[in-house]
Amino acid sequence: MNVRSAAAQLSVRMSARDQAARPPVDLAARRRRDAQRRRLNVAGLRLLVAVVFLGGWELATRLGWIDVFFWSQPSAIYAKLVYWITQGTELGPLWEQALVTMEETVGGFIVGSILGVIIGVALGRSRLLSDVLGPYIKAANAIPRVVVGALFAISLGLDIKSKIATAAVLVFFVVFFNAFQGVREVDRTLVANARILGAGDRQLTTEILIPSALSWIVASLHTSFGLALVGAVVGELFGATQGIGELIYNAKNQFDAAGVFAGMGLLAAMALVAEALITALEDRLIKWRPPVATETRI
């Protein structure tokens, strides 16, 4: 054995001894630290985007690059929100307006989601029903929602029923198509095996088809709540005495751009809160689903 090989073996032994002396790396703790660091980075970048956008908007209005009459400015919008919160609105306290719009939105969201799931699963299971009713559903989906809102305002009046109906129509088609496609995407081998084991139609629907399509259905809820909010506001624009949509309509009639943007900000805040609740519901309902490496979430 020459000097070089002896030195190499000694180096290997010392390296192995050093590694054995080092404390084991806590991979779980490292992952937690990395996740926390990423959350902080994301929150900081989000705050930076908001500061740059609002600050640039405010600066552009003060320099005269943007017409304040048409586009207002963040400071004026903030002042309008503070006034509504402390002094109330022309229609009454702000919380009452938000509550009215939320009632209409949640009502339409629930009705549209239930009908969308039931009809989507039924047509997804039956090829005959889907072939017969498919053209009619596609034709109904092609009708502009504003026209449907006007029809509900005429037939159901200007109370909460017409707003719930308008919101439910917008929600229905999104949930329906996702439920329909989710049922059609269920593994046919899994269905055949359940049939062989003696599963009836009811067991097949409740224990195989709906759980398999649940990812599709829950994913549609993220979009459909925003559409329910749009439907409620559209219904209020056709005629109402309360609601965020009516606040926006009154601000528009008075050429109050700050009021319009303040109403839009309130709607956005309501949508974000609902999105957080739906995400929590999704994590609870389909927590059995393994994490997907390529999964993206907005």
GIWO-V196977 format. One record per residue. N is the residue number from 1. PSI is psi as a letter, one per 30 degrees, with the letter a starting at -180 (NA if undefined). OMEGA is omega as a letter, one per 20 degrees, with the letter a starting at -180 (* if undefined). D_FIRST is the distance of its C-alpha to the first C-alpha in Angstrom with 1 decimal. Layout:
N,PSI,OMEGA,D_FIRST  N,PSI,OMEGA,D_FIRST
This chain:
1,k,a,0.0  2,l,a,3.8  3,e,a,6.8  4,e,a,8.2  5,e,r,6.4  6,e,r,6.6  7,e,r,10.1  8,e,r,11.0  9,e,r,10.6  10,e,r,12.6  11,e,r,15.1  12,e,r,15.6  13,e,a,16.3  14,e,r,18.6  15,e,r,20.4  16,e,r,21.1  17,e,r,22.4  18,e,r,24.6  19,e,r,26.0  20,f,a,26.8  21,f,a,28.6  22,k,r,30.7  23,k,a,34.1  24,k,a,34.8  25,k,r,36.6  26,j,a,40.3  27,e,r,40.8  28,e,r,44.5  29,e,r,45.1  30,e,r,43.4  31,e,r,45.6  32,e,r,48.6  33,e,r,47.8  34,e,r,47.3  35,e,r,50.6  36,e,r,52.5  37,e,r,51.1  38,e,r,52.3  39,e,r,55.7  40,e,r,56.1  41,e,r,55.2  42,e,r,57.6  43,e,r,60.4  44,e,r,59.9  45,e,r,60.0  46,e,r,63.1  47,e,r,64.8  48,e,r,63.9  49,e,r,65.4  50,e,a,68.6  51,e,a,68.9  52,e,a,68.5  53,e,a,70.9  54,e,r,73.6  55,e,r,73.2  56,e,r,73.5  57,e,a,76.5  58,e,a,78.2  59,e,a,77.5  60,e,r,78.8  61,e,a,82.0  62,f,r,82.6  63,f,r,82.1  64,g,r,84.5  65,f,r,82.1  66,k,a,82.8  67,j,a,86.4  68,e,a,86.7  69,e,a,89.8  70,e,a,88.0  71,f,r,84.4  72,a,r,85.0  73,l,a,82.1  74,e,a,79.6  75,e,r,81.5  76,e,r,84.8  77,e,r,83.2  78,e,r,81.8  79,e,r,85.2  80,e,r,86.8  81,e,r,84.5  82,e,r,85.2  83,e,r,88.9  84,e,a,88.8  85,e,a,86.8  86,e,a,89.0  87,f,a,92.4  88,l,a,92.2  89,l,r,93.0  90,f,a,96.3  91,f,a,95.8  92,a,a,95.0  93,k,a,91.9  94,e,a,88.6  95,e,r,87.1  96,e,r,90.0  97,e,r,89.3  98,e,a,85.6  99,e,r,86.5  100,e,r,89.0  101,e,r,86.5  102,e,r,83.8  103,e,r,86.2  104,e,a,87.0  105,e,a,83.4  106,e,r,82.2  107,e,r,85.1  108,e,r,84.6  109,e,a,80.8  110,e,a,81.4  111,e,a,84.2  112,e,a,82.4  113,e,a,79.0  114,e,r,80.7  115,e,r,82.8  116,e,r,79.8  117,e,a,77.6  118,e,a,80.4  119,e,r,81.6  120,e,r,78.2  121,e,a,76.9  122,e,r,80.2  123,f,r,80.1  124,e,r,76.4  125,e,a,77.0  126,j,r,80.1  127,e,r,79.9  128,e,r,83.7  129,e,a,84.3  130,e,r,81.8  131,e,a,83.4  132,e,a,86.9  133,f,a,86.3  134,e,r,83.5  135,e,r,85.8  136,e,r,87.9  137,e,r,84.9  138,e,r,83.7  139,e,r,87.1  140,e,r,87.4  141,f,a,84.1  142,f,a,85.3  143,k,r,88.2  144,k,a,87.7  145,f,r,87.3  146,e,r,89.7  147,e,r,92.4  148,e,r,91.6  149,e,r,91.8  150,e,r,95.2  151,e,r,96.3  152,e,r,95.2  153,e,r,97.0  154,e,a,100.2  155,e,a,100.0  156,f,a,98.4  157,a,a,99.7  158,g,r,98.0  159,a,a,96.8  160,f,a,93.3  161,e,a,93.7  162,e,r,93.6  163,e,r,90.4  164,e,r,88.6  165,e,r,89.6  166,e,r,88.4  167,e,a,85.1  168,e,r,84.7  169,e,r,85.3  170,e,a,82.5  171,e,a,80.1  172,e,a,81.2  173,e,r,80.0  174,e,a,76.5  175,e,a,76.0  176,e,a,77.7  177,e,r,75.6  178,e,r,72.4  179,e,r,73.5  180,e,a,74.7  181,e,r,71.5  182,e,r,69.4  183,e,r,71.3  184,f,a,71.0  185,f,r,67.2  186,k,a,66.7  187,j,a,64.6  188,e,r,67.1  189,e,r,64.8  190,e,r,64.9  191,e,a,68.7  192,e,r,69.0  193,e,r,66.9  194,e,r,69.1  195,e,a,72.1  196,e,a,70.8  197,g,r,70.2  198,g,r,73.8  199,k,r,73.8  200,a,a,77.2  201,e,a,78.1  202,e,r,78.2  203,e,r,74.8  204,e,a,73.3  205,e,a,74.6  206,f,a,73.7  207,f,a,70.4  208,e,a,68.9  209,e,a,70.6  210,e,r,71.3  211,e,r,67.9  212,e,a,66.1  213,g,a,68.4  214,e,r,68.1  215,e,r,65.4  216,e,a,67.8  217,e,a,70.8  218,e,r,69.1  219,e,r,67.7  220,f,a,71.3  221,f,r,72.5  222,e,r,70.6  223,e,a,72.7  224,f,r,75.9  225,e,r,76.5  226,e,r,76.6  227,e,r,79.1  228,e,r,81.1  229,e,r,81.4  230,e,r,82.5  231,e,r,85.1  232,e,a,86.5  233,e,r,86.8  234,e,r,88.4  235,e,r,90.9  236,e,r,91.7  237,f,r,92.3  238,f,r,95.0  239,k,r,96.8  240,l,r,96.1  241,f,r,97.2  242,l,r,93.8  243,l,r,90.2  244,e,r,87.6  245,e,r,88.7  246,e,r,92.3  247,e,r,91.0  248,e,r,89.3  249,e,r,92.5  250,e,r,94.6  251,e,r,92.3  252,e,a,92.5  253,f,r,96.3  254,g,a,96.3  255,h,r,93.8  256,i,a,91.5  257,e,r,88.1  258,e,r,86.5  259,e,r,88.0  260,e,a,86.7  261,e,r,83.1  262,e,r,83.4  263,e,r,84.4  264,e,r,81.5  265,e,r,79.1  266,e,r,80.5  267,e,r,80.1  268,e,r,76.4  269,e,r,75.8  270,e,r,77.4  271,e,r,75.3  272,e,r,72.0  273,e,r,72.9  274,e,r,73.8  275,e,r,70.5  276,e,r,68.6  277,e,r,70.6  278,e,r,70.0  279,e,r,66.3  280,e,r,66.3  281,e,r,68.4  282,e,a,66.0  283,f,a,63.0  284,e,a,64.9  285,e,a,66.3  286,h,r,63.2  287,f,r,60.5  288,f,a,59.3  289,k,r,58.3  290,k,r,54.5  291,k,r,53.6  292,k,a,53.4  293,e,a,50.7  294,g,a,53.1  295,k,r,56.1  296,k,r,58.0  297,k,r,60.8  298,NA,*,63.3
